[in-house]
Amino acid sequence: MENVIQIHFYANMRTMTGLAHLEVPLASARTLRALLDRLIELFPGLHPNLLDQHGDLRHDVPIFVNGRNPRLTRAGTGMLLKPDDIISLFSPISSGRMNVEVMREPAAVEKGKMG
């Protein structure tokens, strides 16, 4: 059996892809960034919903690898994927930034604010 990564789509991401989940061969997406690029190849309409004007993952897109936020790792979207990893992809959030990222900013920590 081939090593695969599972992607689960939620809310508008599910509507845009027409799928609840998808399996992608690990060989075609060794990193999270490569996986995002592959998803955009498969579903071009995802591009503006995943990447910003600089080609980086939008800050308002909740994405999780095995239930963990890759933004909180040193590798970020460069993180290596492993067989049977589960990627959860949600619609952009309306506040424009994820609360966990706002909490990491020094000003927010000092003031005790979430943003």
N, CA, C and O atoms as a GROMACS GRO file, in nm:
protein
  460
    1MET      N    1   0.084  -0.119   0.000
    1MET     CA    2   0.000   0.000   0.000
    1MET      C    3   0.088   0.125   0.000
    1MET      O    4   0.188   0.131   0.071
    2GLU      N    5   0.050   0.223  -0.078
    2GLU     CA    6   0.126   0.346  -0.090
    2GLU      C    7   0.105   0.436   0.032
    2GLU      O    8  -0.005   0.442   0.088
    3ASN      N    9   0.212   0.506   0.074
    3ASN     CA   10   0.202   0.601   0.184
    3ASN      C   11   0.123   0.722   0.138
    3ASN      O   12   0.152   0.781   0.034
    4VAL      N   13   0.024   0.759   0.216
    4VAL     CA   14  -0.062   0.871   0.180
    4VAL      C   15  -0.078   0.968   0.296
    4VAL      O   16  -0.055   0.935   0.412
    5ILE      N   17  -0.119   1.088   0.261
    5ILE     CA   18  -0.156   1.192   0.355
    5ILE      C   19  -0.306   1.210   0.338
    5ILE      O   20  -0.356   1.211   0.226
    6GLN      N   21  -0.376   1.224   0.447
    6GLN     CA   22  -0.520   1.247   0.440
    6GLN      C   23  -0.548   1.395   0.462
    6GLN      O   24  -0.495   1.456   0.554
    7ILE      N   25  -0.632   1.452   0.376
    7ILE     CA   26  -0.674   1.590   0.393
    7ILE      C   27  -0.823   1.588   0.420
    7ILE      O   28  -0.900   1.528   0.345
    8HIS      N   29  -0.863   1.656   0.526
    8HIS     CA   30  -1.005   1.670   0.559
    8HIS      C   31  -1.043   1.816   0.536
    8HIS      O   32  -0.979   1.907   0.587
    9PHE      N   33  -1.148   1.836   0.458
    9PHE     CA   34  -1.196   1.969   0.424
    9PHE      C   35  -1.321   2.000   0.506
    9PHE      O   36  -1.409   1.914   0.521
   10TYR      N   37  -1.328   2.122   0.558
   10TYR     CA   38  -1.442   2.163   0.639
   10TYR      C   39  -1.502   2.293   0.584
   10TYR      O   40  -1.432   2.373   0.522
   11ALA      N   41  -1.630   2.311   0.608
   11ALA     CA   42  -1.704   2.432   0.574
   11ALA      C   43  -1.684   2.469   0.427
   11ALA      O   44  -1.702   2.385   0.339
   12ASN      N   45  -1.646   2.595   0.400
   12ASN     CA   46  -1.633   2.641   0.260
   12ASN      C   47  -1.525   2.566   0.184
   12ASN      O   48  -1.536   2.550   0.062
   13MET      N   49  -1.421   2.520   0.252
   13MET     CA   50  -1.317   2.442   0.184
   13MET      C   51  -1.379   2.314   0.125
   13MET      O   52  -1.341   2.271   0.016
   14ARG      N   53  -1.472   2.256   0.197
   14ARG     CA   54  -1.541   2.137   0.148
   14ARG      C   55  -1.626   2.173   0.026
   14ARG      O   56  -1.631   2.098  -0.071
   15THR      N   57  -1.692   2.286   0.032
   15THR     CA   58  -1.774   2.330  -0.080
   15THR      C   59  -1.689   2.357  -0.204
   15THR      O   60  -1.727   2.320  -0.315
   16MET      N   61  -1.574   2.421  -0.185
   16MET     CA   62  -1.487   2.455  -0.298
   16MET      C   63  -1.426   2.332  -0.365
   16MET      O   64  -1.407   2.330  -0.486
   17THR      N   65  -1.395   2.230  -0.286
   17THR     CA   66  -1.336   2.109  -0.344
   17THR      C   67  -1.440   2.006  -0.384
   17THR      O   68  -1.414   1.921  -0.469
   18GLY      N   69  -1.557   2.014  -0.323
   18GLY     CA   70  -1.659   1.914  -0.347
   18GLY      C   71  -1.630   1.783  -0.275
   18GLY      O   72  -1.692   1.680  -0.304
   19LEU      N   73  -1.535   1.787  -0.181
   19LEU     CA   74  -1.494   1.666  -0.110
   19LEU      C   75  -1.490   1.688   0.040
   19LEU      O   76  -1.460   1.797   0.088
   20ALA      N   77  -1.522   1.584   0.114
   20ALA     CA   78  -1.505   1.588   0.259
   20ALA      C   79  -1.362   1.551   0.296
   20ALA      O   80  -1.307   1.602   0.393
   21HIS      N   81  -1.304   1.463   0.216
   21HIS     CA   82  -1.164   1.425   0.241
   21HIS      C   83  -1.100   1.377   0.110
   21HIS      O   84  -1.167   1.344   0.013
   22LEU      N   85  -0.967   1.376   0.114
   22LEU     CA   86  -0.889   1.338  -0.003
   22LEU      C   87  -0.760   1.274   0.046
   22LEU      O   88  -0.704   1.317   0.147
   23GLU      N   89  -0.714   1.172  -0.023
   23GLU     CA   90  -0.584   1.112   0.007
   23GLU      C   91  -0.487   1.151  -0.104
   23GLU      O   92  -0.518   1.138  -0.222
   24VAL      N   93  -0.369   1.197  -0.063
   24VAL     CA   94  -0.266   1.239  -0.157
   24VAL      C   95  -0.141   1.155  -0.129
   24VAL      O   96  -0.102   1.141  -0.013
   25PRO      N   97  -0.078   1.099  -0.232
   25PRO     CA   98   0.045   1.023  -0.209
   25PRO      C   99   0.152   1.110  -0.145
   25PRO      O  100   0.175   1.224  -0.187
   26LEU      N  101   0.216   1.057  -0.044
   26LEU     CA  102   0.322   1.130   0.025
   26LEU      C  103   0.433   1.171  -0.072
   26LEU      O  104   0.493   1.277  -0.057
   27ALA      N  105   0.458   1.088  -0.172
   27ALA     CA  106   0.565   1.117  -0.269
   27ALA      C  107   0.539   1.247  -0.344
   27ALA      O  108   0.633   1.309  -0.394
   28SER      N  109   0.412   1.290  -0.355
   28SER     CA  110   0.382   1.413  -0.429
   28SER      C  111   0.374   1.535  -0.338
   28SER      O  112   0.351   1.646  -0.386
   29ALA      N  113   0.392   1.515  -0.208
   29ALA     CA  114   0.384   1.628  -0.114
   29ALA      C  115   0.462   1.595   0.012
   29ALA      O  116   0.404   1.552   0.112
   30ARG      N  117   0.591   1.614   0.007
   30ARG     CA  118   0.677   1.582   0.123
   30ARG      C  119   0.669   1.685   0.236
   30ARG      O  120   0.695   1.653   0.352
   31THR      N  121   0.632   1.810   0.200
   31THR     CA  122   0.619   1.914   0.302
   31THR      C  123   0.476   1.970   0.298
   31THR      O  124   0.403   1.949   0.201
   32LEU      N  125   0.439   2.040   0.404
   32LEU     CA  126   0.307   2.101   0.406
   32LEU      C  127   0.293   2.200   0.291
   32LEU      O  128   0.188   2.208   0.227
   33ARG      N  129   0.398   2.277   0.264
   33ARG     CA  130   0.391   2.373   0.153
   33ARG      C  131   0.371   2.302   0.020
   33ARG      O  132   0.292   2.346  -0.062
   34ALA      N  133   0.441   2.192  -0.002
   34ALA     CA  134   0.424   2.115  -0.125
   34ALA      C  135   0.281   2.062  -0.136
   34ALA      O  136   0.224   2.054  -0.244
   35LEU      N  137   0.224   2.025  -0.022
   35LEU     CA  138   0.086   1.977  -0.022
   35LEU      C  139  -0.010   2.090  -0.059
   35LEU      O  140  -0.102   2.070  -0.138
   36LEU      N  141   0.011   2.208  -0.004
   36LEU     CA  142  -0.073   2.322  -0.038
   36LEU      C  143  -0.064   2.352  -0.188
   36LEU      O  144  -0.166   2.378  -0.253
   37ASP      N  145   0.057   2.349  -0.242
   37ASP     CA  146   0.075   2.371  -0.386
   37ASP      C  147   0.003   2.264  -0.467
   37ASP      O  148  -0.058   2.294  -0.570
   38ARG      N  149   0.010   2.141  -0.421
   38ARG     CA  150  -0.058   2.030  -0.491
   38ARG      C  151  -0.210   2.049  -0.487
   38ARG      O  152  -0.278   2.026  -0.587
   39LEU      N  153  -0.262   2.091  -0.372
   39LEU     CA  154  -0.406   2.115  -0.362
   39LEU      C  155  -0.451   2.226  -0.457
   39LEU      O  156  -0.558   2.219  -0.517
   40ILE      N  157  -0.368   2.328  -0.470
   40ILE     CA  158  -0.402   2.438  -0.562
   40ILE      C  159  -0.397   2.390  -0.706
   40ILE      O  160  -0.476   2.436  -0.789
   41GLU      N  161  -0.306   2.298  -0.738
   41GLU     CA  162  -0.304   2.240  -0.873
   41GLU      C  163  -0.434   2.164  -0.899
   41GLU      O  164  -0.493   2.174  -1.007
   42LEU      N  165  -0.479   2.088  -0.799
   42LEU     CA  166  -0.600   2.007  -0.814
   42LEU      C  167  -0.726   2.092  -0.812
   42LEU      O  168  -0.823   2.063  -0.882
   43PHE      N  169  -0.725   2.198  -0.730
   43PHE     CA  170  -0.841   2.284  -0.711
   43PHE      C  171  -0.797   2.430  -0.720
   43PHE      O  172  -0.778   2.494  -0.617
   44PRO      N  173  -0.781   2.484  -0.841
   44PRO     CA  174  -0.729   2.621  -0.857
   44PRO      C  175  -0.808   2.727  -0.779
   44PRO      O  176  -0.751   2.829  -0.740
   45GLY      N  177  -0.935   2.704  -0.757
   45GLY     CA  178  -1.016   2.800  -0.683
   45GLY      C  179  -0.973   2.816  -0.538
   45GLY      O  180  -1.013   2.913  -0.473
   46LEU      N  181  -0.893   2.724  -0.487
   46LEU     CA  182  -0.844   2.734  -0.350
   46LEU      C  183  -0.736   2.840  -0.334
   46LEU      O  184  -0.714   2.891  -0.224
   47HIS      N  185  -0.669   2.874  -0.443
   47HIS     CA  186  -0.553   2.964  -0.434
   47HIS      C  187  -0.580   3.089  -0.352
   47HIS      O  188  -0.508   3.114  -0.255
   48PRO      N  189  -0.682   3.171  -0.385
   48PRO     CA  190  -0.702   3.293  -0.307
   48PRO      C  191  -0.751   3.266  -0.165
   48PRO      O  192  -0.745   3.354  -0.080
   49ASN      N  193  -0.799   3.146  -0.141
   49ASN     CA  194  -0.848   3.112  -0.008
   49ASN      C  195  -0.740   3.051   0.081
   49ASN      O  196  -0.758   3.039   0.202
   50LEU      N  197  -0.628   3.013   0.021
   50LEU     CA  198  -0.517   2.955   0.098
   50LEU      C  199  -0.396   3.046   0.108
   50LEU      O  200  -0.332   3.056   0.213
   51LEU      N  201  -0.364   3.114  -0.003
   51LEU     CA  202  -0.240   3.192  -0.008
   51LEU      C  203  -0.268   3.341  -0.020
   51LEU      O  204  -0.365   3.383  -0.083
   52ASP      N  205  -0.181   3.420   0.041
   52ASP     CA  206  -0.195   3.566   0.033
   52ASP      C  207  -0.126   3.617  -0.094
   52ASP      O  208  -0.082   3.539  -0.178
   53GLN      N  209  -0.118   3.749  -0.107
   53GLN     CA  210  -0.062   3.810  -0.228
   53GLN      C  211   0.087   3.781  -0.244
   53GLN      O  212   0.140   3.797  -0.354
   54HIS      N  213   0.154   3.738  -0.138
   54HIS     CA  214   0.296   3.704  -0.144
   54HIS      C  215   0.319   3.554  -0.167
   54HIS      O  216   0.433   3.508  -0.176
   55GLY      N  217   0.210   3.479  -0.176
   55GLY     CA  218   0.221   3.336  -0.195
   55GLY      C  219   0.240   3.258  -0.066
   55GLY      O  220   0.270   3.139  -0.069
   56ASP      N  221   0.222   3.325   0.047
   56ASP     CA  222   0.234   3.259   0.178
   56ASP      C  223   0.097   3.215   0.226
   56ASP      O  224  -0.005   3.270   0.183
   57LEU      N  225   0.095   3.117   0.314
   57LEU     CA  226  -0.031   3.072   0.373
   57LEU      C  227  -0.098   3.190   0.443
   57LEU      O  228  -0.036   3.258   0.524
   58ARG      N  229  -0.222   3.212   0.411
   58ARG     CA  230  -0.297   3.322   0.474
   58ARG      C  231  -0.304   3.300   0.624
   58ARG      O  232  -0.320   3.187   0.671
   59HIS      N  233  -0.292   3.408   0.699
   59HIS     CA  234  -0.295   3.400   0.844
   59HIS      C  235  -0.432   3.363   0.898
   59HIS      O  236  -0.444   3.313   1.010
   60ASP      N  237  -0.536   3.386   0.819
   60ASP     CA  238  -0.671   3.359   0.868
   60ASP      C  239  -0.723   3.222   0.829
   60ASP      O  240  -0.841   3.193   0.848
   61VAL      N  241  -0.637   3.137   0.775
   61VAL     CA  242  -0.678   3.002   0.737
   61VAL      C  243  -0.637   2.903   0.847
   61VAL      O  244  -0.518   2.877   0.866
   62PRO      N  245  -0.735   2.849   0.918
   62PRO     CA  246  -0.703   2.748   1.018
   62PRO      C  247  -0.663   2.617   0.948
   62PRO      O  248  -0.742   2.560   0.872
   63ILE      N  249  -0.544   2.573   0.974
   63ILE     CA  250  -0.495   2.448   0.918
   63ILE      C  251  -0.423   2.373   1.030
   63ILE      O  252  -0.350   2.433   1.110
   64PHE      N  253  -0.445   2.243   1.035
   64PHE     CA  254  -0.387   2.162   1.141
   64PHE      C  255  -0.327   2.035   1.083
   64PHE      O  256  -0.383   1.976   0.990
   65VAL      N  257  -0.215   1.994   1.138
   65VAL     CA  258  -0.151   1.869   1.100
   65VAL      C  259  -0.159   1.780   1.224
   65VAL      O  260  -0.097   1.808   1.327
   66ASN      N  261  -0.236   1.675   1.213
   66ASN     CA  262  -0.259   1.585   1.327
   66ASN      C  263  -0.308   1.663   1.449
   66ASN      O  264  -0.267   1.636   1.562
   67GLY      N  265  -0.396   1.759   1.424
   67GLY     CA  266  -0.456   1.837   1.531
   67GLY      C  267  -0.371   1.949   1.586
   67GLY      O  268  -0.411   2.015   1.682
   68ARG      N  269  -0.254   1.972   1.527
   68ARG     CA  270  -0.164   2.077   1.577
   68ARG      C  271  -0.143   2.185   1.471
   68ARG      O  272  -0.139   2.158   1.351
   69ASN      N  273  -0.131   2.307   1.519
   69ASN     CA  274  -0.112   2.421   1.431
   69ASN      C  275   0.033   2.426   1.383
   69ASN      O  276   0.123   2.445   1.465
   70PRO      N  277   0.058   2.409   1.254
   70PRO     CA  278   0.197   2.410   1.204
   70PRO      C  279   0.265   2.546   1.220
   70PRO      O  280   0.388   2.554   1.218
   71ARG      N  281   0.187   2.652   1.236
   71ARG     CA  282   0.245   2.784   1.255
   71ARG      C  283   0.322   2.794   1.386
   71ARG      O  284   0.407   2.882   1.403
   72LEU      N  285   0.294   2.704   1.478
   72LEU     CA  286   0.360   2.706   1.608
   72LEU      C  287   0.487   2.622   1.610
   72LEU      O  288   0.552   2.607   1.714
   73THR      N  289   0.523   2.567   1.494
   73THR     CA  290   0.647   2.491   1.484
   73THR      C  291   0.752   2.577   1.415
   73THR      O  292   0.719   2.672   1.344
   74ARG      N  293   0.877   2.543   1.435
   74ARG     CA  294   0.984   2.618   1.368
   74ARG      C  295   0.977   2.606   1.217
   74ARG      O  296   1.006   2.701   1.145
   75ALA      N  297   0.940   2.489   1.171
   75ALA     CA  298   0.937   2.463   1.027
   75ALA      C  299   0.820   2.532   0.957
   75ALA      O  300   0.830   2.562   0.838
   76GLY      N  301   0.711   2.558   1.028
   76GLY     CA  302   0.593   2.618   0.965
   76GLY      C  303   0.544   2.533   0.849
   76GLY      O  304   0.529   2.411   0.863
   77THR      N  305   0.520   2.596   0.735
   77THR     CA  306   0.471   2.520   0.620
   77THR      C  307   0.581   2.436   0.555
   77THR      O  308   0.553   2.357   0.465
   78GLY      N  309   0.703   2.453   0.600
   78GLY     CA  310   0.813   2.370   0.551
   78GLY      C  311   0.822   2.238   0.626
   78GLY      O  312   0.911   2.157   0.599
   79MET      N  313   0.731   2.216   0.720
   79MET     CA  314   0.738   2.093   0.800
   79MET      C  315   0.723   1.970   0.711
   79MET      O  316   0.644   1.967   0.618
   80LEU      N  317   0.802   1.869   0.743
   80LEU     CA  318   0.795   1.743   0.669
   80LEU      C  319   0.670   1.667   0.709
   80LEU      O  320   0.633   1.661   0.826
   81LEU      N  321   0.606   1.609   0.609
   81LEU     CA  322   0.488   1.527   0.634
   81LEU      C  323   0.529   1.382   0.640
   81LEU      O  324   0.628   1.340   0.580
   82LYS      N  325   0.450   1.305   0.714
   82LYS     CA  326   0.477   1.163   0.732
   82LYS      C  327   0.358   1.082   0.682
   82LYS      O  328   0.247   1.135   0.670
   83PRO      N  329   0.381   0.954   0.653
   83PRO     CA  330   0.269   0.870   0.611
   83PRO      C  331   0.158   0.874   0.715
   83PRO      O  332   0.183   0.872   0.836
   84ASP      N  333   0.036   0.880   0.667
   84ASP     CA  334  -0.084   0.879   0.750
   84ASP      C  335  -0.107   1.007   0.829
   84ASP      O  336  -0.194   1.010   0.916
   85ASP      N  337  -0.031   1.115   0.801
   85ASP     CA  338  -0.063   1.244   0.861
   85ASP      C  339  -0.203   1.284   0.817
   85ASP      O  340  -0.247   1.251   0.707
   86ILE      N  341  -0.272   1.355   0.905
   86ILE     CA  342  -0.406   1.405   0.875
   86ILE      C  343  -0.401   1.557   0.879
   86ILE      O  344  -0.369   1.618   0.981
   87ILE      N  345  -0.433   1.616   0.766
   87ILE     CA  346  -0.434   1.761   0.752
   87ILE      C  347  -0.581   1.805   0.756
   87ILE      O  348  -0.662   1.755   0.679
   88SER      N  349  -0.613   1.896   0.844
   88SER     CA  350  -0.749   1.951   0.854
   88SER      C  351  -0.746   2.094   0.805
   88SER      O  352  -0.668   2.176   0.854
   89LEU      N  353  -0.829   2.123   0.708
   89LEU     CA  354  -0.829   2.253   0.642
   89LEU      C  355  -0.967   2.317   0.657
   89LEU      O  356  -1.067   2.264   0.609
   90PHE      N  357  -0.970   2.433   0.723
   90PHE     CA  358  -1.095   2.503   0.750
   90PHE      C  359  -1.103   2.632   0.669
   90PHE      O  360  -1.003   2.678   0.614
   91SER      N  361  -1.222   2.688   0.661
   91SER     CA  362  -1.242   2.815   0.592
   91SER      C  363  -1.172   2.927   0.669
   91SER      O  364  -1.154   2.918   0.790
   92PRO      N  365  -1.134   3.033   0.597
   92PRO     CA  366  -1.075   3.148   0.665
   92PRO      C  367  -1.168   3.200   0.774
   92PRO      O  368  -1.290   3.196   0.760
   93ILE      N  369  -1.109   3.248   0.884
   93ILE     CA  370  -1.188   3.302   0.993
   93ILE      C  371  -1.209   3.451   0.973
   93ILE      O  372  -1.126   3.518   0.912
   94SER      N  373  -1.318   3.502   1.024
   94SER     CA  374  -1.357   3.639   0.994
   94SER      C  375  -1.272   3.745   1.063
   94SER      O  376  -1.266   3.858   1.014
   95SER      N  377  -1.207   3.713   1.173
   95SER     CA  378  -1.129   3.816   1.242
   95SER      C  379  -1.002   3.850   1.166
   95SER      O  380  -0.939   3.952   1.194
   96GLY      N  381  -0.963   3.765   1.072
   96GLY     CA  382  -0.843   3.791   0.992
   96GLY      C  383  -0.717   3.734   1.052
   96GLY      O  384  -0.616   3.726   0.982
   97ARG      N  385  -0.718   3.694   1.179
   97ARG     CA  386  -0.600   3.637   1.242
   97ARG      C  387  -0.645   3.533   1.343
   97ARG      O  388  -0.750   3.546   1.406
   98MET      N  389  -0.566   3.432   1.357
   98MET     CA  390  -0.599   3.327   1.453
   98MET      C  391  -0.560   3.375   1.592
   98MET      O  392  -0.452   3.431   1.611
   99ASN      N  393  -0.646   3.352   1.688
   99ASN     CA  394  -0.622   3.398   1.824
   99ASN      C  395  -0.490   3.349   1.882
   99ASN      O  396  -0.423   3.423   1.954
  100VAL      N  397  -0.452   3.227   1.851
  100VAL     CA  398  -0.327   3.173   1.905
  100VAL      C  399  -0.207   3.253   1.855
  100VAL      O  400  -0.109   3.270   1.927
  101GLU      N  401  -0.214   3.303   1.731
  101GLU     CA  402  -0.105   3.383   1.678
  101GLU      C  403  -0.102   3.521   1.742
  101GLU      O  404   0.005   3.575   1.769
  102VAL      N  405  -0.218   3.577   1.766
  102VAL     CA  406  -0.225   3.706   1.833
  102VAL      C  407  -0.168   3.694   1.973
  102VAL      O  408  -0.099   3.784   2.020
  103MET      N  409  -0.197   3.585   2.040
  103MET     CA  410  -0.148   3.564   2.176
  103MET      C  411   0.004   3.556   2.182
  103MET      O  412   0.063   3.586   2.286
  104ARG      N  413   0.067   3.517   2.074
  104ARG     CA  414   0.213   3.504   2.072
  104ARG      C  415   0.282   3.638   2.054
  104ARG      O  416   0.402   3.649   2.078
  105GLU      N  417   0.209   3.741   2.011
  105GLU     CA  418   0.268   3.872   1.989
  105GLU      C  419   0.299   3.937   2.124
  105GLU      O  420   0.215   3.933   2.214
  106PRO      N  421   0.416   3.996   2.139
  106PRO     CA  422   0.455   4.056   2.268
  106PRO      C  423   0.354   4.156   2.322
  106PRO      O  424   0.326   4.156   2.442
  107ALA      N  425   0.299   4.241   2.238
  107ALA     CA  426   0.204   4.342   2.284
  107ALA      C  427   0.080   4.277   2.343
  107ALA      O  428   0.027   4.324   2.444
  108ALA      N  429   0.033   4.170   2.281
  108ALA     CA  430  -0.087   4.102   2.331
  108ALA      C  431  -0.058   4.033   2.464
  108ALA      O  432  -0.142   4.034   2.554
  109VAL      N  433   0.060   3.975   2.476
  109VAL     CA  434   0.096   3.908   2.600
  109VAL      C  435   0.103   4.010   2.714
  109VAL      O  436   0.056   3.984   2.825
  110GLU      N  437   0.164   4.125   2.685
  110GLU     CA  438   0.177   4.230   2.786
  110GLU      C  439   0.041   4.282   2.831
  110GLU      O  440   0.021   4.307   2.950
  111LYS      N  441  -0.050   4.300   2.739
  111LYS     CA  442  -0.179   4.356   2.770
  111LYS      C  443  -0.282   4.250   2.810
  111LYS      O  444  -0.389   4.283   2.860
  112GLY      N  445  -0.248   4.123   2.787
  112GLY     CA  446  -0.343   4.017   2.817
  112GLY      C  447  -0.460   4.012   2.721
  112GLY      O  448  -0.568   3.964   2.756
  113LYS      N  449  -0.438   4.061   2.600
  113LYS     CA  450  -0.544   4.065   2.500
  113LYS      C  451  -0.529   3.952   2.399
  113LYS      O  452  -0.419   3.902   2.376
  114MET      N  453  -0.642   3.915   2.340
  114MET     CA  454  -0.640   3.816   2.235
  114MET      C  455  -0.654   3.880   2.099
  114MET      O  456  -0.630   3.810   2.000
  115GLY      N  457  -0.690   4.002   2.085
  115GLY     CA  458  -0.697   4.069   1.956
  115GLY      C  459  -0.829   4.084   1.895
  115GLY      O  460  -0.842   4.139   1.786
   0.00000   0.00000   0.00000
